[in-house]
């Protein structure tokens, strides 16, 4: 019979360590993401432009977050906009006046 060595425990222990570290990393990332989502930028009405011209790489949530204007509000002011396919050069209204 082959002699048993203490090294036979290394693989299961390494697997457990990797799983625990991965779980902790995911939890930390989720906590950080939820904290960032909870912190909303404070933008007063005078700093929000009336309109914004869409540039390459822009997303509706990104524009919304940058100016502190809810996505739903932007969509109400711009009913013809497809939020999944913003066209470069399109002028979005961000506020009424």
Sine and cosine of phi, psi and omega as CSV:
sin_phi,cos_phi,sin_psi,cos_psi,sin_omega,cos_omega
0.00,0.00,0.58,-0.81,-0.01,-1.00
-0.97,0.24,0.67,-0.74,0.00,-1.00
-0.95,0.32,0.67,-0.75,0.02,-1.00
-0.99,0.11,0.68,-0.74,0.03,-1.00
-0.90,-0.43,0.41,-0.91,0.05,-1.00
-0.90,0.44,-0.31,0.95,-0.03,-1.00
-0.91,0.41,-0.29,0.96,-0.02,-1.00
-0.91,0.41,-0.28,0.96,0.02,-1.00
-1.00,0.05,-0.22,0.98,-0.10,-1.00
-0.90,0.43,-0.70,0.72,-0.04,-1.00
-0.89,0.45,-0.75,0.67,0.04,-1.00
-0.90,0.44,-0.61,0.79,0.02,-1.00
-0.91,0.41,-0.68,0.74,0.02,-1.00
-0.88,0.47,-0.64,0.77,0.03,-1.00
-0.89,0.45,-0.70,0.71,0.02,-1.00
-0.89,0.46,-0.68,0.73,0.01,-1.00
-0.88,0.47,-0.70,0.72,0.00,-1.00
-0.89,0.45,-0.68,0.73,0.00,-1.00
-0.91,0.42,-0.69,0.72,-0.01,-1.00
-0.90,0.43,-0.71,0.71,0.01,-1.00
-0.89,0.45,-0.66,0.76,0.05,-1.00
-0.89,0.46,-0.68,0.74,0.02,-1.00
-0.90,0.43,-0.65,0.76,0.03,-1.00
-0.92,0.40,-0.62,0.79,0.02,-1.00
-0.91,0.41,-0.67,0.74,0.02,-1.00
-0.90,0.43,-0.68,0.74,0.02,-1.00
-0.89,0.46,-0.69,0.73,0.01,-1.00
-0.90,0.44,-0.65,0.76,0.02,-1.00
-0.91,0.41,-0.66,0.75,0.02,-1.00
-0.92,0.40,-0.65,0.76,0.03,-1.00
-0.89,0.45,-0.67,0.74,0.00,-1.00
-0.92,0.40,-0.67,0.75,0.00,-1.00
-0.91,0.41,-0.65,0.76,0.00,-1.00
-0.94,0.35,-0.54,0.84,0.05,-1.00
-0.93,0.38,-0.68,0.74,0.01,-1.00
-0.91,0.41,-0.58,0.81,0.01,-1.00
-0.94,0.35,-0.52,0.85,-0.02,-1.00
-0.97,0.25,-0.46,0.89,-0.02,-1.00
-1.00,0.02,0.93,-0.36,0.00,-1.00
-0.98,-0.19,0.64,-0.77,0.02,-1.00
-0.92,0.40,0.62,-0.79,0.04,-1.00
-1.00,-0.07,0.95,-0.33,0.02,-1.00
-0.83,-0.56,0.85,-0.53,0.01,-1.00
-0.98,0.20,0.29,-0.96,-0.06,-1.00
-0.86,0.52,-0.54,0.84,-0.07,-1.00
-0.95,0.32,-0.32,0.95,-0.01,-1.00
-1.00,-0.04,-0.13,0.99,0.01,-1.00
-1.00,-0.01,0.88,-0.47,0.01,-1.00
-0.94,0.35,0.35,-0.94,0.02,-1.00
-0.93,0.37,-0.54,0.84,-0.03,-1.00
-0.61,-0.79,0.36,-0.93,0.02,-1.00
-0.68,-0.73,0.73,-0.68,0.04,-1.00
-1.00,-0.05,0.84,-0.55,-0.06,-1.00
-0.92,0.39,0.73,-0.69,0.05,-1.00
-0.93,-0.37,0.22,-0.97,0.01,-1.00
-0.86,0.51,0.73,-0.68,0.03,-1.00
1.00,0.01,-0.13,0.99,0.01,-1.00
-0.94,0.33,0.55,-0.83,0.13,-0.99
-0.80,-0.60,0.42,-0.91,0.01,-1.00
-0.88,0.47,-0.70,0.72,0.06,-1.00
-0.89,0.45,-0.56,0.83,0.02,-1.00
-0.92,0.40,-0.70,0.71,0.04,-1.00
-0.90,0.43,-0.68,0.73,0.02,-1.00
-0.85,0.52,-0.73,0.68,-0.02,-1.00
-0.92,0.39,-0.65,0.76,-0.05,-1.00
-0.88,0.47,-0.67,0.74,-0.05,-1.00
-0.99,-0.14,-0.09,1.00,0.02,-1.00
0.95,0.30,0.42,0.91,0.01,-1.00
-0.96,-0.29,0.81,-0.59,-0.01,-1.00
-0.86,0.51,0.58,-0.81,0.02,-1.00
-0.84,0.54,-0.66,0.75,-0.01,-1.00
-0.86,0.51,-0.61,0.80,0.01,-1.00
-0.92,0.39,-0.68,0.73,0.02,-1.00
-0.89,0.46,-0.66,0.75,0.00,-1.00
-0.92,0.39,-0.57,0.82,0.06,-1.00
-0.91,0.41,-0.62,0.79,-0.01,-1.00
-0.98,0.21,-0.34,0.94,-0.05,-1.00
-0.76,-0.65,0.95,0.31,-0.11,-0.99
-0.91,0.42,-0.37,0.93,-0.04,-1.00
-1.00,0.06,0.02,1.00,-0.06,-1.00
-1.00,0.08,0.72,-0.69,0.15,-0.99
-1.00,-0.07,0.94,-0.35,-0.09,-1.00
-0.90,0.44,-0.31,0.95,0.01,-1.00
-1.00,0.04,-0.22,0.98,-0.05,-1.00
-0.61,-0.79,0.97,0.25,0.04,-1.00
-0.97,0.26,0.74,-0.68,0.01,-1.00
-1.00,0.00,0.73,-0.69,0.04,-1.00
-0.88,0.48,0.72,-0.69,-0.01,-1.00
1.00,-0.07,-0.21,0.98,0.02,-1.00
-0.92,0.39,0.66,-0.75,-0.02,-1.00
-0.99,-0.17,0.92,-0.40,0.01,-1.00
-1.00,-0.06,0.72,-0.69,0.14,-0.99
-0.99,0.12,0.74,-0.67,0.00,-1.00
-0.96,-0.29,-0.36,0.93,0.05,-1.00
-0.44,-0.90,0.28,-0.96,-0.06,-1.00
-0.96,0.30,-0.79,0.62,-0.06,-1.00
-0.81,-0.58,0.00,0.00,0.00,0.00
